[in-house]
Amino acid sequence: MIADSEKAALIALVRDVAQAEILPRFRQLDAAQIRTKTSEHDLVTEADLQAEAVLTERIARIMPDARVVGEEAVSQDRSVLDRLSGPGRTVVIDPVDGTWNFARGLALFGVILAVVEDGRTIWGLLYDPVLDDWITASEGQGAWYASPDGPARRLSVASPTTAAEATGFVPLFLFHGAHRDRVAQSMLRVGRANSLRCSCHEYRLIAQGHVDFILSGVLNPWDHAAGVLITQEAGGTAQRLDGRPYRPILEPGGLMVASDPSLCTKLVQDFS
């Protein structure tokens, strides 16, 4: 298990890096500080790069034996992902989740951090730099909302509902070809489908009981490792579209996260 002192140190680190490296650059970036990676929808900014560099360096002080997998490090060297396959502890970080929003001045972004031990996520953090509050979960200990002021509050997902009444997030742009057509048609059979372009805030909303499901077409561990654990600890469930359980690794395929197992099964059938 991860020690309470380690959890506190990681939260303090993320808050510090957000104040020093992320927020000062929000709505202050020029064109040269925003670059594309795989497409015009896949961006990286100076905030992403500087925040990940500082996080990586300082995580080593908190957890000297842990490996680090950062989104931007993987984009430069795919072999970094191999660190998740080995035994021991790996810290997975998304320094600025919702970079597309961040680069366009939309205050809908966050920092995601997960601690993976021997192939399973044992702790997750979803941090909002704008409001300076966060949601965490430890394996077997529930999901909790916290802020600098006031006591922590335990979270629960929404009560069970039907697919026809369900509200959730569907990033249609992550699907392609015939599967994209099926996903688009399935969106008409749920109550409401949106996309925030930010896994951090989508997972925060499902853990707080405000939405019923999240669909994703890409299994990036920096997007999902923390959020899946937090959702499960809040009473929800997660299942890959091919029927296999979720693991914090990068493989082809999609993921359904939902507040209720029956809803999850129905939506997997609809969206697969």
N, C-alpha and C positions, 0 to 999 in steps of 0.2 A: 504494500500500500504506500501511497505517497504521504509523507509527513505533513502535519498541519503547518509547520514552519516553512516547508517547501511551497505549499499552496500560497501562503501569505506572501512569500518572497516573489513568486511568479506574478501574482496580482499586482503587487507594488511595482514590479518591473514593467509590466504592460502599461500601467497608468503613467509611469514616468516617461517611457518611450513615446507614448501618445502625445504627452505634453511637449516633449522636446523635439520630436522628429515629424509628427503627423499634423497636428493642429496648426503649427506655424506655417505650414505649406498649403493648408486648405484655402481655396479661392485666391491663392497667391502664385500659382504655377504659371510659367510661361510655356509657349509651345515647345521649346527645347527640352523641357523637363517632363514631357509626356511622350511616350513612345509606344508603338504597337509591337506586339509579340507575334501571335499567329494570324491576327486579323485586326481590322479596325475596331472590333468589339472586344478585343483582348489586349488590355493596356497595362503598362507599367509606368509609374511615376517615380520621381526622386524620393518621394515619401515612402513608397514601397521599399525601395532599395536601401535607403538609410535606416529605416525602422528595422528591417530584417537583419541588417549587419549588426546593429547594436543589440537586438534581441539575441542573436546567435552568440555573440561574444559574452553577454552577461548571463545567459542561461548556463554556460559552462562553469560559471562561478557558483551558481546555485546547485546544479546537478553535474558535478565533474565527470561522472561516469556515463552520462546520457549522450546519445547522438542527437543531432538536430536535422530535421528535414524542413526546409523553408520553401515556399512556393517559388520564389525568385531564384533560389539556388537550383531547384529542379529544372526551371526553364533554361538555365545555362548548362546544366549537366544532368541528364536523365539518370545517370548511375547513382545519384544521391538517393533515389527512391529505394535502392537496395538496402539502405539502412533500416527500413521498416521490416524487412524480411528476417532479420537476424534476432537472436535472443537478446534479452536485456531491455533497457529503457530508451525510448526515442521521444523527443519533443517535436511535435509537428506545429508549424506556425504559418498563419496567413497574416502578414504584417498589416495590410490594408485590404480587407475583404470588401468588395463593392468598389473596386478601383474606377470602373466606368462612371459611377455616380460621383465619386470623389473628384475625379478629373474635371467633371462638369459643374462642380460647385454645389452638388446636391448633398445635403447633410444626412445621408443614408449609407453609412459605411461603418465598419467595425474592425476589431482585431480578434482573431480566433487562435486559440492555443489548445493543444491536446497533448496529454502524456500517454503514450502507448507503452505497455509492458508485455513483452513476450507475445506480441501480436494482438493484444486487446487493449482498448482504451480504458484507462483507469481514472482519468480526471479530464475535465473539459472546462473551458472558459470562453464565454462570448461577451466581449467588452464593447461598450459604446463610448467612444472618446468624446462625443459632443456633450452628452449628459453625465459622463463620468459615473456610469453604473454598470453592473455586470451580473451575469448568470453563470453559476458553476454547478458541477455535479461530480461527485466521487462515486465509483462503482459501489452499489449497494447502500448508498447514504442519501438518496434523494437529490432533487434539483432545487437550487436556492437562488433567489434574487437578492442582491445586496447593493448598497450605495455607501458613500462616506458618512451619511447621517441616517440614524435609525437602525433598528434590528433587521437581521436577515429574515426573509420570508420564504417559506417552502412553497414550491410551485406544483400545480397539477394541470394536466391537459384537459381539454374540453370533454364534456359528457358525450357519450356515443350518439351518433346521428347517422342518417342515411346518406348515400352518395348524392342523391338529388338535392339534399339540403346542405351539403358540405361546402365549406369555403377553404380555399387553399392556394398554393402557388405552383404554377406550371410554366417553366421557361421554354416556350416553344422553340426558341432560336437554337437550343442545344440539341434538337432532334433533326434528322435529315431523311430525305427520300420518303418512302412509303410509310415509315414509322412516324414521321412528322405529320403526315396526313391523318393517321389513326389517332395520334395525340390531339390534333386539332378538333377532330370530330368528337372525341371523348370529353373535351372541355365543355361541350354543349350539354353534357349529361350531369354535370355537377352544379351545385348552387351558384358558385362564383369562383372564377380562376383568375389570379393576378400573377405578376412577377415583380419583385423588388430589385432584382439584379444584385442581391446581397444575401448570401446564405446566413450570415451572422444574424441579421434582423429577422429573416424568415424563421430560423430556429428559435429565436427569442420569442416570437409571437406564438408558435405552436406550444412551447413549454409553458407559456403563461395562459394557455387556454383560449386564445383569441382566434385561432384558425384550426382547421381540422386535418390538413394534410400538406405535404410538400412532395413534389415530384422533381427528380433530377435526372438528366441524361448523361451526366459525367460523374465518375466516382473519385474526384480529386480528394485525397485524404485531408488536405488542409481546409476543405470546405465542409466536410461531413463528420470527421472523427469526433470532434467535440459535440457537435449538434445532435448526432444520433444518440450518444450516451446521455446527454442532458434530456432529450425527449423521452428516452426509455426510463430514466430515473424519475421523470415527471408522470409516468404512467402510460406513455405511448409505446409505439412499436415501429420497427423498421424491417423492410424486406426488399431484396433486390427484385427487379422485374423478371429475372429468370428463376425466381423461387428460392434462391439460396439466401442464407442469412448475410447480413452486412459484415464486412471486415474492413479495418482501416488501411486498405491498400488501394493502389490504382490499377483497376482492371476495366476492360470494356464492359458496358452495360449501364442500366439505369437503376434508380433507387426510389422506392416509395416509403415515406415516413408518415405515420398517421396516429391519431389520438386513440384509435380503437382497432384491435386485431381484425374484427369482421369488416370494418370499413377499409382497412389496408388490403385485405384479400380481394375485396370487390374492386377497388381501384386498380390494383395490379392487373386483374383480369381485363378491366376496361382500357387501361393505358398501354398494355404490353403489345 
